[in-house]
Amino acid sequence: MGLGRIMAELCAEDRKPVDETAQEIIRRLEEEKNFIPSSERVRRQYAYVLLKEYKKYLTERSGSGR
């Protein structure tokens, strides 16, 4: 899947946890041949969850626990 690697790359690129970053995660997942539903509603929900996970990833990496 590569999600962990993608998040590490985005963190190294100093990407902020914003909507554009969620879209970039989806783009990179699709590039790696991961299935992403075509439904706009489902994609929005998926982007929301990915952004939430990216925020969690950044918090864990910073060690702040917020």
C-alpha positions as a Markdown table, in Angstrom:
| # | Residue | x | y | z |
|---|---|---|---|---|
| 1 | Met | 0.0 | 0.0 | 0.0 |
| 2 | Gly | 2.7 | 2.5 | 0.9 |
| 3 | Leu | 0.7 | 4.8 | 3.1 |
| 4 | Gly | 3.3 | 5.0 | 5.8 |
| 5 | Arg | 6.0 | 5.8 | 3.2 |
| 6 | Ile | 3.8 | 8.4 | 1.6 |
| 7 | Met | 3.1 | 10.1 | 4.9 |
| 8 | Ala | 6.9 | 10.1 | 5.7 |
| 9 | Glu | 7.6 | 11.7 | 2.4 |
| 10 | Leu | 5.0 | 14.4 | 2.9 |
| 11 | Cys | 6.3 | 15.1 | 6.4 |
| 12 | Ala | 9.9 | 15.4 | 5.0 |
| 13 | Glu | 8.5 | 17.8 | 2.4 |
| 14 | Asp | 7.1 | 19.8 | 5.3 |
| 15 | Arg | 3.5 | 19.4 | 4.0 |
| 16 | Lys | 0.9 | 20.9 | 6.3 |
| 17 | Pro | -2.3 | 18.8 | 7.2 |
| 18 | Val | -4.6 | 20.6 | 4.8 |
| 19 | Asp | -7.1 | 19.5 | 2.1 |
| 20 | Glu | -4.4 | 19.7 | -0.6 |
| 21 | Thr | -2.2 | 17.3 | 1.3 |
| 22 | Ala | -5.1 | 14.8 | 1.5 |
| 23 | Gln | -5.6 | 15.1 | -2.2 |
| 24 | Glu | -1.9 | 14.5 | -2.7 |
| 25 | Ile | -2.0 | 11.4 | -0.6 |
| 26 | Ile | -4.8 | 10.1 | -2.7 |
| 27 | Arg | -2.9 | 10.9 | -5.9 |
| 28 | Arg | 0.2 | 9.1 | -4.7 |
| 29 | Leu | -1.9 | 6.1 | -3.6 |
| 30 | Glu | -3.5 | 5.9 | -7.0 |
| 31 | Glu | -0.1 | 6.2 | -8.6 |
| 32 | Glu | 1.0 | 3.0 | -6.7 |
| 33 | Lys | -2.1 | 1.2 | -8.2 |
| 34 | Asn | -4.1 | 1.3 | -4.9 |
| 35 | Phe | -7.9 | 1.2 | -5.5 |
| 36 | Ile | -9.5 | 4.5 | -4.8 |
| 37 | Pro | -13.3 | 4.7 | -5.4 |
| 38 | Ser | -14.4 | 7.1 | -8.1 |
| 39 | Ser | -17.5 | 8.4 | -6.2 |
| 40 | Glu | -16.9 | 12.0 | -5.2 |
| 41 | Arg | -18.7 | 11.5 | -1.9 |
| 42 | Val | -16.6 | 8.5 | -1.0 |
| 43 | Arg | -13.4 | 10.2 | -2.1 |
| 44 | Arg | -14.3 | 13.2 | 0.2 |
| 45 | Gln | -14.8 | 10.8 | 3.1 |
| 46 | Tyr | -11.6 | 9.0 | 2.3 |
| 47 | Ala | -9.7 | 12.3 | 2.1 |
| 48 | Tyr | -11.1 | 13.3 | 5.5 |
| 49 | Val | -9.9 | 10.0 | 7.0 |
| 50 | Leu | -6.5 | 10.3 | 5.4 |
| 51 | Leu | -6.1 | 13.9 | 6.6 |
| 52 | Lys | -7.0 | 12.8 | 10.1 |
| 53 | Glu | -4.4 | 10.0 | 10.0 |
| 54 | Tyr | -1.8 | 12.4 | 8.6 |
| 55 | Lys | -2.4 | 14.8 | 11.5 |
| 56 | Lys | -2.1 | 11.9 | 13.9 |
| 57 | Tyr | 1.2 | 10.9 | 12.2 |
| 58 | Leu | 2.6 | 14.4 | 12.5 |
| 59 | Thr | 1.6 | 14.6 | 16.2 |
| 60 | Glu | 3.3 | 11.2 | 16.9 |
| 61 | Arg | 6.4 | 12.3 | 15.0 |
| 62 | Ser | 6.7 | 15.5 | 16.9 |
| 63 | Gly | 6.2 | 13.8 | 20.3 |
| 64 | Ser | 3.9 | 16.5 | 21.5 |
| 65 | Gly | 0.9 | 14.1 | 22.0 |
| 66 | Arg | -1.6 | 16.8 | 21.1 |
